[in-house]
Amino acid sequence: MSARHGERTLTGLVRYFAKLGGSGFGGPIALVGYMQRDLVEERRWFTEAEFQQALAVGQTMPGPLAAQAAMWFGYLHAGARGAFAVALPFILPPFVIVTAVAVLYAEYQGLDWVHDVFLGVGPAVLAIIAIAAYKLARSTNKADPVLWGIAAVLCGVTAIAGAEIVWLFLAAGAFGAVYYGGGLPRLRGAASVSPIGLAAVVNGLALTGSGASLGSLALFFVKAGAFTFGSGLAIVPFLHEGLVDDRGWLTEQQFVDAVAMGLISPGPVVIMATFAGYLVYGLTGAVVATVAVFLPVYLFVVVPGGFIRRHERHPRLQGFVKGATAAAAGAIAGAGIVIGGQVIETTGSVAIAVVALALLLQKRMKVPEPALVAGAAIVGLVAFG
């Protein structure tokens, strides 16, 4: 264990994830990179194999990647209690930040500065994502050409499709189970796991709203958490179809701003559910949407967790983890390419991305990611406002 940070404790994990939730920018791709850097490389609280296990669980189970990875680390330390203890501080800081912005947004019928900040922060976040994706691929694939091949395929497919395709993760894991686990197994049957209009704009601090029942709001966000896979990209089209097209709870502009808030705020990008929930049903809606979208994530960690832990040394499961983590590394890189197409809009965006990348790569004076994002936000307000 690291002498600087001491032995791993639940209190230490809670403090770490509270800090990450409040200052970890870059969405799920960057967040899992921070976890690898901080918890594996620097603190040595977890092994590289445990990190790869967290990544495999996050990519092959429904729900947002960063939240599942965080909960898995808590589960490894203290079971279901540890997963819950880690989840709460990880989610609470971005919940408070996004809710506060949503209050102002509703009061003033939209905030132009959100878009201006996004124009500055987006390219800087892209630089953070690029470095995290490279480090992740290098550490998970090492010098194995087969794993690099899996990653390359997933990267290309994700970049072309603009979405992460879950069956490819499962296929990569199955291939790994066969290739690294000792050849084709005898067929013994398969087990399956059954997963559990904005009529009036809300002004100011609203406790409730209109146009949707809390039950229907909760059910929608439970589905969003239970039936979407990947590092945050997959949930965006699901939310758009449900919130804008089918139910009319949000306008197109409100939805775009919700996605922007998810990207430029710290913590998991799925915190956009908080923003959307507030616009639909006030503060109560924000709480309900947040709890509903993260509850399935928690269950998909703790329910299969015991089985995974009991069989984690089995060659088949180890092979599955290898294949799935290689696929995850490739898909994360592909997702970075997709995000790049969304945030690089002007020559100014290119310049911000290049400068941010140079600052992150230089070793003479370390630039903290939150400081970089704050600087990019100021540039966005000045240059684009």
DOVO-125310 format. One record per residue (C-alpha): x, y, z; residue in one letter. Coordinates in steps of 0.25 Angstrom, whole numbers, plus 5000, padded with zeros to 4 digits. Example, Ala and Ser with C-alpha at 12.3 -4.5 7.8 and 13.67 -1.06 7.14 Angstrom:
residues 2
5049; 4982; 5031; a
5055; 4996; 5029; s
//
This chain:
residues 385
5000; 5000; 5000; m
5004; 5014; 4998; s
5011; 5020; 5010; a
5006; 5034; 5006; r
4991; 5030; 5007; h
4992; 5018; 5016; g
4983; 5006; 5017; e
4970; 5005; 5009; r
4958; 5008; 5018; t
4944; 5010; 5015; l
4945; 5024; 5021; t
4957; 5027; 5011; g
4948; 5021; 4999; l
4937; 5030; 5003; v
4946; 5042; 5004; r
4952; 5039; 4991; y
4939; 5037; 4983; f
4933; 5050; 4989; a
4945; 5058; 4984; k
4944; 5051; 4970; l
4929; 5053; 4969; g
4931; 5068; 4972; g
4944; 5071; 4964; s
4945; 5059; 4954; g
4942; 5065; 4940; f
4942; 5058; 4927; g
4930; 5049; 4928; g
4931; 5034; 4930; p
4943; 5032; 4921; i
4952; 5041; 4929; a
4946; 5037; 4942; l
4950; 5022; 4941; v
4964; 5028; 4936; g
4965; 5035; 4949; y
4961; 5023; 4957; m
4972; 5015; 4951; q
4982; 5026; 4953; r
4978; 5029; 4967; d
4973; 5016; 4973; l
4982; 5006; 4966; v
4995; 5013; 4962; e
4997; 5023; 4973; e
4990; 5018; 4985; r
4991; 5004; 4981; r
4978; 5001; 4989; w
4973; 4992; 4977; f
4981; 4983; 4968; t
4981; 4984; 4952; e
4973; 4972; 4952; a
4962; 4977; 4961; e
4961; 4990; 4952; f
4959; 4982; 4940; q
4949; 4974; 4947; q
4942; 4987; 4950; a
4943; 4992; 4936; l
4937; 4978; 4931; a
4925; 4979; 4941; v
4923; 4993; 4936; g
4923; 4990; 4922; q
4915; 4977; 4921; t
4904; 4981; 4932; m
4894; 4991; 4929; p
4896; 5005; 4934; g
4906; 5016; 4933; p
4921; 5012; 4934; l
4927; 5021; 4944; a
4916; 5019; 4954; a
4917; 5004; 4953; q
4932; 5004; 4954; a
4932; 5013; 4966; a
4921; 5004; 4973; m
4929; 4991; 4969; w
4941; 4997; 4977; f
4932; 4999; 4989; g
4927; 4985; 4987; y
4941; 4979; 4987; l
4944; 4986; 5000; h
4931; 4984; 5008; a
4920; 4977; 5000; g
4907; 4983; 4998; a
4909; 4993; 5009; r
4922; 4998; 5003; g
4916; 5000; 4989; a
4905; 5008; 4995; f
4915; 5016; 5004; a
4923; 5019; 4992; v
4911; 5023; 4983; a
4905; 5033; 4992; l
4917; 5043; 4992; p
4920; 5040; 4978; f
4906; 5045; 4973; i
4903; 5055; 4984; l
4913; 5067; 4980; p
4909; 5067; 4965; p
4894; 5066; 4969; f
4895; 5078; 4977; v
4903; 5086; 4966; i
4894; 5082; 4955; v
4881; 5084; 4963; t
4886; 5098; 4966; a
4888; 5101; 4952; v
4875; 5096; 4948; a
4868; 5105; 4958; v
4875; 5117; 4951; l
4872; 5111; 4937; y
4857; 5110; 4940; a
4856; 5124; 4947; e
4862; 5131; 4935; y
4856; 5122; 4924; q
4869; 5117; 4919; g
4884; 5121; 4922; l
4892; 5125; 4909; d
4905; 5124; 4917; w
4903; 5109; 4918; v
4905; 5108; 4903; h
4917; 5118; 4904; d
4924; 5110; 4915; v
4921; 5097; 4908; f
4929; 5103; 4896; l
4941; 5105; 4904; g
4940; 5093; 4914; v
4936; 5083; 4903; g
4950; 5083; 4896; p
4958; 5083; 4909; a
4949; 5071; 4913; v
4953; 5064; 4900; l
4968; 5066; 4903; a
4965; 5059; 4917; i
4957; 5048; 4910; i
4968; 5046; 4900; a
4979; 5044; 4910; i
4970; 5035; 4919; a
4966; 5026; 4907; a
4981; 5024; 4903; y
4986; 5021; 4917; k
4974; 5011; 4919; l
4977; 5004; 4906; a
4991; 5003; 4909; r
4989; 4997; 4923; s
4978; 4987; 4919; t
4984; 4982; 4906; n
4999; 4983; 4909; k
5006; 4976; 4898; a
4996; 4966; 4894; d
4992; 4967; 4879; p
4979; 4960; 4881; v
4974; 4970; 4891; l
4979; 4981; 4883; w
4971; 4975; 4871; g
4959; 4974; 4879; i
4960; 4989; 4884; a
4963; 4994; 4870; a
4950; 4987; 4865; v
4942; 4993; 4876; l
4948; 5007; 4874; c
4944; 5007; 4859; g
4930; 5001; 4861; v
4927; 5011; 4872; t
4932; 5023; 4864; a
4925; 5019; 4852; i
4912; 5015; 4859; a
4912; 5027; 4869; g
4908; 5018; 4880; a
4913; 5006; 4888; e
4908; 4993; 4884; i
4906; 4984; 4896; v
4906; 4970; 4889; w
4920; 4973; 4884; l
4925; 4974; 4898; f
4918; 4961; 4901; l
4924; 4955; 4888; a
4938; 4960; 4892; a
4936; 4954; 4906; g
4932; 4941; 4901; a
4943; 4941; 4891; f
4953; 4944; 4903; g
4947; 4933; 4911; a
4949; 4923; 4900; v
4963; 4928; 4895; y
4969; 4930; 4909; y
4961; 4920; 4917; g
4965; 4907; 4910; g
4957; 4906; 4898; g
4942; 4903; 4895; l
4934; 4898; 4907; p
4924; 4887; 4907; r
4910; 4892; 4905; l
4903; 4892; 4918; r
4891; 4902; 4916; g
4891; 4916; 4918; a
4885; 4925; 4930; a
4879; 4938; 4927; s
4877; 4950; 4937; v
4864; 4957; 4936; s
4867; 4972; 4940; p
4858; 4976; 4949; i
4820; 5068; 4915; g
4826; 5079; 4921; l
4812; 5086; 4921; a
4818; 5098; 4929; a
4832; 5103; 4931; v
4836; 5102; 4945; v
4841; 5116; 4951; n
4850; 5117; 4962; g
4852; 5107; 4973; l
4840; 5098; 4970; a
4837; 5086; 4979; l
4828; 5080; 4969; t
4824; 5081; 4955; g
4813; 5078; 4945; s
4811; 5070; 4932; g
4816; 5057; 4938; a
4813; 5048; 4950; s
4825; 5044; 4959; l
4822; 5030; 4957; g
4823; 5031; 4941; s
4836; 5040; 4943; l
4842; 5029; 4953; a
4839; 5018; 4944; l
4845; 5025; 4932; f
4858; 5027; 4939; f
4858; 5013; 4945; v
4858; 5008; 4930; k
4869; 5018; 4926; a
4878; 5012; 4937; g
4874; 4998; 4935; a
4874; 4996; 4920; f
4885; 5005; 4915; t
4900; 5000; 4914; f
4913; 5007; 4912; g
4921; 5020; 4916; s
4909; 5030; 4915; g
4907; 5031; 4900; l
4896; 5020; 4900; a
4887; 5027; 4910; i
4887; 5040; 4902; v
4878; 5035; 4890; p
4869; 5027; 4900; f
4867; 5040; 4908; l
4864; 5048; 4896; h
4854; 5039; 4890; e
4847; 5038; 4904; g
4848; 5052; 4909; l
4846; 5060; 4896; v
4840; 5051; 4885; d
4830; 5042; 4892; d
4826; 5050; 4905; r
4829; 5064; 4901; g
4834; 5067; 4915; w
4846; 5075; 4910; l
4848; 5083; 4898; t
4859; 5081; 4888; e
4867; 5092; 4894; q
4865; 5088; 4908; q
4870; 5074; 4905; f
4882; 5079; 4898; v
4885; 5088; 4910; d
4883; 5076; 4920; a
4893; 5068; 4912; v
4903; 5080; 4912; a
4901; 5080; 4927; m
4904; 5066; 4928; g
4917; 5068; 4921; l
4922; 5080; 4927; i
4919; 5077; 4942; s
4927; 5068; 4950; p
4924; 5054; 4953; g
4916; 5044; 4944; p
4910; 5049; 4932; v
4897; 5042; 4935; v
4895; 5053; 4945; i
4888; 5060; 4933; m
4876; 5052; 4939; a
4876; 5061; 4951; t
4875; 5074; 4942; f
4864; 5067; 4933; a
4856; 5063; 4946; g
4856; 5077; 4952; y
4851; 5083; 4939; l
4840; 5073; 4939; v
4835; 5072; 4953; y
4844; 5082; 4961; g
4853; 5078; 4973; l
4844; 5066; 4976; t
4846; 5062; 4961; g
4861; 5064; 4962; a
4862; 5055; 4974; v
4853; 5044; 4968; v
4860; 5044; 4955; a
4874; 5043; 4961; t
4870; 5032; 4971; v
4863; 5024; 4959; a
4874; 5025; 4949; v
4885; 5020; 4959; f
4877; 5009; 4967; l
4878; 4999; 4956; p
4893; 5002; 4955; v
4894; 4998; 4969; y
4886; 4985; 4968; l
4894; 4981; 4955; f
4907; 4982; 4964; v
4902; 4975; 4977; v
4893; 4964; 4971; v
4903; 4957; 4962; p
4915; 4962; 4971; g
4916; 4950; 4980; g
4916; 4940; 4968; f
4927; 4948; 4961; i
4935; 4949; 4974; r
4934; 4934; 4976; r
4938; 4930; 4962; h
4948; 4942; 4959; e
4960; 4932; 4958; r
4953; 4923; 4948; h
4961; 4923; 4935; p
4947; 4925; 4927; r
4944; 4937; 4936; l
4958; 4943; 4935; q
4957; 4941; 4920; g
4944; 4948; 4919; f
4949; 4960; 4927; v
4961; 4961; 4918; k
4953; 4961; 4905; g
4942; 4970; 4911; a
4952; 4980; 4916; t
4960; 4981; 4903; a
4946; 4983; 4896; a
4943; 4994; 4907; a
4957; 5001; 4904; a
4954; 5001; 4889; g
4939; 5006; 4891; a
4944; 5017; 4900; i
4954; 5022; 4890; a
4943; 5021; 4880; g
4934; 5029; 4889; a
4944; 5040; 4890; g
4944; 5041; 4875; i
4929; 5043; 4875; v
4930; 5053; 4886; i
4941; 5060; 4878; g
4931; 5062; 4866; g
4921; 5068; 4876; q
4930; 5078; 4883; v
4940; 5083; 4872; i
4932; 5093; 4865; e
4941; 5104; 4861; t
4956; 5107; 4860; t
4955; 5113; 4874; g
4951; 5099; 4879; s
4963; 5093; 4872; v
4972; 5103; 4879; a
4966; 5100; 4893; i
4967; 5085; 4891; a
4982; 5086; 4886; v
4986; 5096; 4898; v
4979; 5087; 4908; a
4986; 5074; 4903; l
4999; 5081; 4903; a
4997; 5086; 4917; l
4993; 5072; 4922; l
5005; 5065; 4915; l
5016; 5074; 4920; q
5023; 5069; 4932; k
5030; 5082; 4938; r
5017; 5087; 4945; m
5005; 5078; 4947; k
4992; 5085; 4944; v
4980; 5079; 4952; p
4969; 5075; 4943; e
4958; 5084; 4951; p
4967; 5096; 4949; a
4969; 5093; 4934; l
4953; 5092; 4933; v
4951; 5105; 4940; a
4961; 5112; 4931; g
4954; 5106; 4919; a
4941; 5111; 4924; a
4946; 5125; 4926; i
4951; 5125; 4912; v
4938; 5120; 4907; g
4931; 5131; 4914; l
4940; 5142; 4909; v
4942; 5137; 4894; a
4928; 5132; 4891; f
4920; 5140; 4901; g
//
